[in-house]
Amino acid sequence: MSPPPLQQTRYATLERRLASSLLGQLRRSWRSASLALLALLLGYYAGQNVLTLLVVRIPGGRPLLVLALVVVTELVIRLRTRLLAEGERPLGWVMLDNLRIGSTYAVVLEAFKLGT
């Protein structure tokens, strides 16, 4: 006996998208996987070091820099959702997303270290 079919709920759709995304990462070539990982690490480096240097040099300091980071992140997300369909994303967009994720992770980790 086979189990009854699942309903098409939002959670089931999310599970299916997440599974296809993870399996899609495994199906990618070595070149694209290494470039995606490199973009993630470069995003972390930029968030950790370059943004720390910019805090000192920009008048207005931290609040202005964080506002600029939030605006750029939001623009990248909205641009990606408008330009791309629900299918396989090109390598450039994957790298741009990984840069964004790495830099956001570094800034949030720094905020937790500072206790703010």
C-alpha positions as CSV (number, residue, x, y, z in Angstrom):
1,M,0.0,0.0,0.0
2,S,1.3,3.4,-0.9
3,P,0.9,6.4,1.4
4,P,-1.8,8.9,0.5
5,P,-0.6,11.9,-1.6
6,L,0.4,15.0,0.3
7,Q,-1.5,18.2,0.0
8,Q,0.1,21.2,-1.7
9,T,0.6,23.4,1.3
10,R,3.1,26.2,1.6
11,Y,5.2,24.1,3.9
12,A,5.3,21.2,1.4
13,T,6.2,23.7,-1.4
14,L,9.0,25.1,0.8
15,E,10.3,21.6,1.5
16,R,10.3,20.7,-2.2
17,R,12.2,24.0,-3.1
18,L,14.8,23.5,-0.3
19,A,15.4,19.9,-1.4
20,S,15.8,20.8,-5.0
21,S,18.1,23.7,-4.1
22,L,20.3,21.5,-2.0
23,L,20.4,18.7,-4.6
24,G,21.1,21.3,-7.2
25,Q,24.2,22.4,-5.4
26,L,25.4,18.8,-5.3
27,R,24.7,18.5,-9.1
28,R,26.8,21.5,-10.0
29,S,30.2,21.2,-11.4
30,W,33.4,21.5,-9.3
31,R,34.1,24.9,-10.8
32,S,30.8,26.5,-9.9
33,A,30.8,25.0,-6.4
34,S,34.2,26.3,-5.6
35,L,33.4,29.8,-7.0
36,A,30.2,29.9,-4.9
37,L,32.2,28.9,-1.8
38,L,34.9,31.5,-2.7
39,A,32.3,34.2,-3.0
40,L,30.9,33.3,0.4
41,L,34.3,33.6,2.0
42,L,35.1,36.8,0.2
43,G,31.8,38.2,1.4
44,Y,32.8,37.3,4.9
45,Y,36.2,38.9,4.5
46,A,34.6,42.1,3.1
47,G,32.1,42.2,6.0
48,Q,34.8,41.6,8.6
49,N,37.7,43.8,7.4
50,V,36.7,46.2,4.7
51,L,33.5,47.4,6.5
52,T,35.5,47.8,9.7
53,L,37.9,50.1,7.9
54,L,35.0,52.1,6.3
55,V,33.4,52.8,9.7
56,V,36.4,54.9,10.7
57,R,36.6,56.8,7.4
58,I,32.9,57.6,6.7
59,P,31.5,60.6,8.5
60,G,28.5,59.4,10.4
61,G,30.1,56.1,11.2
62,R,28.3,52.9,12.0
63,P,24.6,53.9,11.5
64,L,25.2,55.3,8.0
65,L,27.2,52.2,7.0
66,V,24.7,49.8,8.4
67,L,21.9,51.7,6.6
68,A,23.9,51.5,3.3
69,L,24.4,47.7,3.8
70,V,20.7,47.1,4.5
71,V,19.7,49.2,1.4
72,V,22.2,47.4,-0.9
73,T,21.1,44.0,0.5
74,E,17.4,44.8,-0.1
75,L,18.1,46.0,-3.6
76,V,20.0,42.8,-4.5
77,I,17.1,40.6,-3.2
78,R,14.4,42.6,-4.9
79,L,16.3,42.8,-8.2
80,R,17.0,39.0,-8.1
81,T,13.3,38.1,-7.5
82,R,12.2,40.4,-10.4
83,L,14.7,39.3,-12.9
84,L,14.9,35.5,-12.3
85,A,12.2,32.8,-12.6
86,E,11.8,30.0,-10.1
87,G,14.3,27.8,-11.9
88,E,18.0,27.2,-11.8
89,R,19.9,30.4,-11.0
90,P,23.0,31.4,-13.0
91,L,26.4,31.3,-11.4
92,G,26.7,35.1,-11.2
93,W,23.6,35.4,-9.1
94,V,24.7,32.5,-6.9
95,M,28.0,34.3,-6.3
96,L,26.3,37.6,-5.7
97,D,23.9,36.0,-3.1
98,N,26.9,34.3,-1.4
99,L,28.7,37.6,-1.2
100,R,25.6,39.1,0.4
101,I,25.2,36.2,2.8
102,G,28.9,36.2,3.8
103,S,29.0,40.0,4.5
104,T,25.7,39.9,6.4
105,Y,27.0,37.0,8.5
106,A,30.2,38.9,9.3
107,V,28.4,42.1,10.4
108,V,25.9,40.2,12.6
109,L,28.7,38.1,14.1
110,E,30.6,41.4,14.9
111,A,27.5,42.8,16.5
112,F,27.2,39.8,18.7
113,K,30.8,40.1,19.7
114,L,30.4,43.7,20.6
115,G,27.1,43.1,22.4
116,T,25.1,45.6,20.4
